[in-house]
Amino acid sequence: MTVTIYGIKNCDTMKKARGWLDGRGVAYGFHDYKLEGIDRAHLERWCAEFGWETVLNRSGMTFRNLPEAEKHELTVEKAISLMLGQPSMIKRPVIEADGRLLVGFKPELYEALFAVNGA
């Protein structure tokens, strides 16, 4: 199984997710989108599957510090533009595992994904 975890290295939620994967011996690649960026195709796919409302981290400081005008009347296109410009606005982590996606860290969802796929 090919597994990639997308996020930011020092994020507490990322540390929990990587710890969960490490503790179960799941091999994965790590893509730090704060350092490496993210492309539009990934964001479009993630938003198509989960909705931009899930993928855009509106509770983080990066989003909260935006001017009020940028926070209003959000659409998928506006959300993707914001995340492309400031990848720390992307909810963390995003897991891609053999074509399946998870957004955020919920141990029960990780258990289900990796049990089904035999990792």
Backbone as CSV, one residue per row, in Angstrom:
resi,resn,N_x,N_y,N_z,CA_x,CA_y,CA_z,C_x,C_y,C_z
1,MET,0.852,-1.184,0.000,0.000,0.000,0.000,0.890,1.236,0.000
2,THR,0.541,2.185,-0.845,1.249,3.458,-0.888,0.474,4.463,-0.051
3,VAL,1.162,5.039,0.943,0.525,5.984,1.859,1.343,7.270,1.873
4,THR,0.652,8.397,1.708,1.280,9.707,1.846,0.472,10.497,2.854
5,ILE,1.184,11.120,3.785,0.541,11.999,4.758,0.978,13.427,4.429
6,TYR,-0.009,14.292,4.273,0.228,15.690,3.929,-0.047,16.547,5.149
7,GLY,0.839,17.494,5.411,0.627,18.390,6.530,1.830,19.274,6.767
8,ILE,1.965,19.672,8.020,3.056,20.543,8.455,3.769,19.838,9.598
9,LYS,5.081,19.784,9.512,5.893,18.975,10.425,5.584,19.201,11.903
10,ASN,5.524,20.427,12.346,5.430,20.699,13.781,4.015,20.820,14.326
11,CYS,3.019,20.512,13.534,1.631,20.565,13.968,1.364,19.434,14.964
12,ASP,0.707,19.736,16.077,0.415,18.724,17.091,-0.444,17.590,16.546
13,THR,-1.441,17.908,15.726,-2.292,16.870,15.162,-1.491,15.978,14.219
14,MET,-0.563,16.572,13.488,0.306,15.783,12.616,1.160,14.835,13.440
15,LYS,1.662,15.305,14.553,2.483,14.445,15.416,1.672,13.251,15.910
16,LYS,0.410,13.473,16.254,-0.452,12.369,16.695,-0.667,11.371,15.567
17,ALA,-0.954,11.884,14.378,-1.210,11.004,13.237,0.041,10.203,12.865
18,ARG,1.190,10.870,12.808,2.426,10.153,12.477,2.762,9.146,13.562
19,GLY,2.509,9.495,14.817,2.728,8.554,15.915,1.840,7.330,15.793
20,TRP,0.583,7.552,15.392,-0.350,6.438,15.203,0.172,5.517,14.108
21,LEU,0.557,6.093,12.967,1.070,5.298,11.850,2.354,4.566,12.244
22,ASP,3.280,5.275,12.875,4.549,4.666,13.299,4.304,3.517,14.273
23,GLY,3.374,3.721,15.210,3.080,2.708,16.215,2.487,1.436,15.648
24,ARG,1.948,1.513,14.455,1.348,0.336,13.814,2.179,-0.162,12.637
25,GLY,3.361,0.420,12.493,4.263,-0.035,11.441,3.807,0.282,10.032
26,VAL,2.997,1.335,9.878,2.530,1.733,8.548,3.602,2.617,7.910
27,ALA,4.136,2.156,6.785,5.132,2.944,6.051,4.407,4.044,5.271
28,TYR,4.982,5.236,5.269,4.350,6.365,4.578,5.389,7.373,4.138
29,GLY,5.009,8.141,3.136,5.790,9.295,2.729,5.168,10.525,3.370
30,PHE,5.987,11.507,3.691,5.493,12.737,4.315,5.713,13.898,3.369
31,HIS,4.639,14.633,3.097,4.703,15.820,2.243,4.357,17.032,3.109
32,ASP,5.360,17.853,3.381,5.165,19.070,4.175,4.750,20.181,3.220
33,TYR,3.441,20.477,3.196,2.990,21.457,2.217,3.310,22.883,2.593
34,LYS,3.822,23.087,3.773,4.302,24.424,4.096,5.678,24.649,3.442
35,LEU,6.472,23.589,3.365,7.796,23.689,2.735,7.756,23.374,1.243
36,GLU,6.971,22.358,0.860,6.960,21.883,-0.516,5.819,22.438,-1.349
37,GLY,4.864,23.089,-0.698,3.697,23.596,-1.404,2.713,22.481,-1.711
38,ILE,1.666,22.850,-2.387,0.639,21.895,-2.807,0.103,22.386,-4.145
39,ASP,-0.306,21.476,-4.976,-0.802,21.910,-6.289,-2.331,21.945,-6.299
40,ARG,-2.837,22.642,-7.274,-4.286,22.829,-7.428,-4.999,21.489,-7.594
41,ALA,-4.397,20.556,-8.326,-5.044,19.266,-8.580,-5.337,18.520,-7.283
42,HIS,-4.394,18.526,-6.352,-4.633,17.874,-5.058,-5.793,18.549,-4.328
43,LEU,-5.752,19.866,-4.250,-6.810,20.584,-3.528,-8.171,20.378,-4.175
44,GLU,-8.214,20.384,-5.496,-9.487,20.155,-6.186,-10.027,18.760,-5.887
45,ARG,-9.152,17.765,-5.878,-9.589,16.395,-5.581,-10.092,16.291,-4.148
46,TRP,-9.331,16.852,-3.210,-9.720,16.782,-1.801,-11.048,17.500,-1.575
47,CYS,-11.196,18.666,-2.179,-12.448,19.430,-2.024,-13.618,18.718,-2.698
48,ALA,-13.370,18.070,-3.826,-14.439,17.336,-4.504,-14.932,16.175,-3.639
49,GLU,-14.010,15.523,-2.942,-14.391,14.366,-2.131,-14.972,14.758,-0.781
50,PHE,-14.403,15.779,-0.130,-14.811,16.119,1.237,-15.522,17.456,1.371
51,GLY,-15.465,18.274,0.326,-16.010,19.624,0.413,-14.958,20.587,0.924
52,TRP,-14.958,21.775,0.364,-13.961,22.765,0.787,-14.137,23.122,2.246
53,GLU,-15.367,22.983,2.756,-15.643,23.325,4.149,-14.857,22.437,5.107
54,THR,-14.563,21.211,4.691,-13.765,20.294,5.508,-12.282,20.525,5.301
55,VAL,-11.874,20.771,4.082,-10.451,20.882,3.752,-9.850,22.203,4.237
56,LEU,-10.606,23.272,4.204,-10.118,24.579,4.659,-10.184,24.644,6.177
57,ASN,-9.042,24.874,6.808,-8.961,24.952,8.263,-9.323,26.369,8.724
58,ARG,-10.596,26.562,9.003,-11.061,27.893,9.417,-10.828,28.175,10.894
59,SER,-10.410,27.179,11.661,-10.167,27.415,13.084,-8.719,27.808,13.368
60,GLY,-7.842,27.681,12.386,-6.431,28.017,12.576,-6.185,29.515,12.539
61,MET,-5.056,29.896,13.080,-4.693,31.318,13.152,-4.509,31.944,11.772
62,THR,-4.011,31.200,10.813,-3.792,31.775,9.480,-5.103,32.270,8.906
63,PHE,-6.143,31.451,9.000,-7.451,31.866,8.490,-8.029,32.974,9.354
64,ARG,-7.976,32.818,10.653,-8.573,33.819,11.548,-7.919,35.183,11.403
65,ASN,-6.650,35.217,10.994,-5.950,36.492,10.830,-6.187,37.161,9.477
66,LEU,-6.938,36.496,8.604,-7.264,37.120,7.312,-8.144,38.347,7.530
67,PRO,-8.068,39.299,6.611,-9.018,40.414,6.666,-10.443,39.856,6.563
68,GLU,-11.363,40.476,7.251,-12.756,39.995,7.280,-13.335,39.802,5.885
69,ALA,-13.012,40.677,4.962,-13.568,40.592,3.604,-13.180,39.281,2.915
70,GLU,-11.987,38.747,3.220,-11.537,37.504,2.583,-12.218,36.275,3.169
71,LYS,-12.801,36.399,4.349,-13.445,35.267,5.011,-14.901,35.086,4.590
72,HIS,-15.461,36.088,3.953,-16.878,36.060,3.617,-17.114,35.600,2.189
73,GLU,-18.316,35.072,1.978,-18.749,34.612,0.659,-17.747,33.646,0.041
74,LEU,-17.322,32.673,0.854,-16.383,31.676,0.369,-17.071,30.726,-0.612
75,THR,-16.333,30.364,-1.622,-16.745,29.366,-2.608,-15.604,28.366,-2.696
76,VAL,-15.805,27.297,-3.413,-14.728,26.327,-3.579,-13.521,26.983,-4.241
77,GLU,-13.746,27.820,-5.240,-12.633,28.470,-5.931,-11.873,29.423,-4.998
78,LYS,-12.608,30.189,-4.228,-11.961,31.125,-3.297,-11.201,30.366,-2.217
79,ALA,-11.784,29.279,-1.715,-11.113,28.474,-0.687,-9.822,27.859,-1.234
80,ILE,-9.882,27.331,-2.463,-8.680,26.743,-3.065,-7.612,27.810,-3.263
81,SER,-7.999,28.982,-3.707,-7.032,30.077,-3.885,-6.369,30.445,-2.565
82,LEU,-7.161,30.511,-1.498,-6.599,30.811,-0.177,-5.595,29.743,0.238
83,MET,-5.952,28.466,0.049,-5.074,27.365,0.459,-3.815,27.288,-0.406
84,LEU,-3.934,27.608,-1.694,-2.747,27.643,-2.543,-1.794,28.742,-2.087
85,GLY,-2.348,29.876,-1.709,-1.534,31.009,-1.274,-0.917,30.815,0.097
86,GLN,-1.642,30.118,0.970,-1.169,29.900,2.338,-1.533,28.464,2.747
87,PRO,-0.678,27.498,2.405,-0.999,26.098,2.652,-1.259,25.744,4.125
88,SER,-0.843,26.587,5.036,-1.137,26.288,6.448,-2.634,26.402,6.731
89,MET,-3.427,26.866,5.760,-4.885,26.897,5.910,-5.534,25.563,5.573
90,ILE,-4.739,24.588,5.128,-5.286,23.273,4.806,-5.393,22.463,6.099
91,LYS,-6.543,21.854,6.295,-6.745,21.002,7.467,-5.689,19.905,7.471
92,ARG,-5.260,19.543,8.665,-4.198,18.549,8.791,-4.641,17.404,9.689
93,PRO,-4.087,16.248,9.364,-3.401,15.835,8.138,-4.388,15.411,7.069
94,VAL,-3.867,15.278,5.861,-4.604,14.619,4.796,-3.810,13.351,4.487
95,ILE,-4.508,12.223,4.464,-3.877,10.930,4.161,-4.394,10.457,2.812
96,GLU,-3.481,10.090,1.943,-3.830,9.414,0.698,-3.262,8.010,0.808
97,ALA,-4.129,7.018,0.659,-3.706,5.623,0.757,-4.389,4.830,-0.345
98,ASP,-3.618,4.518,-1.378,-4.139,3.743,-2.506,-5.466,4.287,-3.026
99,GLY,-5.517,5.581,-3.249,-6.703,6.207,-3.827,-7.767,6.617,-2.820
100,ARG,-7.624,6.234,-1.584,-8.587,6.629,-0.549,-8.022,7.814,0.212
101,LEU,-8.926,8.641,0.738,-8.522,9.859,1.448,-9.119,9.909,2.843
102,LEU,-8.363,10.515,3.742,-8.860,10.895,5.061,-8.394,12.317,5.317
103,VAL,-9.258,13.118,5.937,-8.884,14.481,6.315,-9.054,14.596,7.826
104,GLY,-8.006,15.070,8.500,-8.029,15.179,9.951,-7.539,13.887,10.578
105,PHE,-7.422,13.890,11.901,-6.960,12.690,12.599,-8.042,12.192,13.535
106,LYS,-8.601,11.048,13.167,-9.560,10.344,14.014,-9.107,8.893,14.034
107,PRO,-8.596,8.420,15.175,-8.037,7.066,15.235,-8.976,5.988,14.699
108,GLU,-10.283,6.118,14.953,-11.208,5.081,14.490,-11.274,5.020,12.963
109,LEU,-11.125,6.164,12.290,-11.116,6.165,10.828,-9.808,5.581,10.280
110,TYR,-8.716,5.859,10.975,-7.432,5.278,10.578,-7.489,3.763,10.735
111,GLU,-8.039,3.295,11.859,-8.168,1.848,12.088,-8.949,1.208,10.956
112,ALA,-10.069,1.808,10.582,-10.910,1.243,9.527,-10.176,1.227,8.183
113,LEU,-9.509,2.317,7.840,-8.820,2.390,6.563,-7.704,1.362,6.488
114,PHE,-6.877,1.291,7.500,-5.708,0.419,7.428,-6.054,-1.038,7.708
115,ALA,-7.137,-1.312,8.400,-7.581,-2.703,8.578,-8.142,-3.238,7.263
116,VAL,-8.930,-2.420,6.570,-9.532,-2.817,5.297,-8.457,-3.063,4.255
117,ASN,-7.433,-2.205,4.268,-6.391,-2.303,3.250,-5.242,-3.204,3.670
118,GLY,-5.315,-3.776,4.858,-4.324,-4.756,5.282,-2.935,-4.207,5.542
119,ALA,-2.854,-2.975,5.993,-1.530,-2.411,6.297,-1.018,-2.947,7.608
